[in-house]
Amino acid sequence: AVDDVLVVTGKVSSVDLENGTAEWREGVVAVYGPTRITADRLFVDRVRGEGRATGNVRVVDPDGTLDARNVTFRWRPENRGGTAEGIDVVIGQARVR
């Protein structure tokens, strides 16, 4: 599925075209520009411009790599950002747990 520059692959478990939401499971890979997210499950709300990755989440970005239990993210320019739970972050040679 493509939403501007967000591309998601995996087994689609639900899509609600009216509300602009979709959920993927099993081998989920989401790519947004140079950022790649893998997870057991991904829920995306295209209307609100946000999503939540859960289970064995890995975010690989030019700035570093983040492993977490769960990651919530927003991709719209006016509120871009996110939060993570149960993290392990590697930036260059530094590791934060």
HULIN-V160754 format. One record per helix or strand of 2 or more residues. SS is the DSSP state (hx for helix, st for strand). FROM is the first residue (numbers start at 1). TO is the last residue. If there is no record, write none. Layout:
ss:SS from:FROM to:TO
ss:SS from:FROM to:TO
This chain:
ss:st from:2 to:3
ss:st from:6 to:16
ss:st from:21 to:32
ss:st from:35 to:45
ss:st from:50 to:61
ss:st from:64 to:74
ss:st from:81 to:85
ss:st from:88 to:91
ss:st from:94 to:96
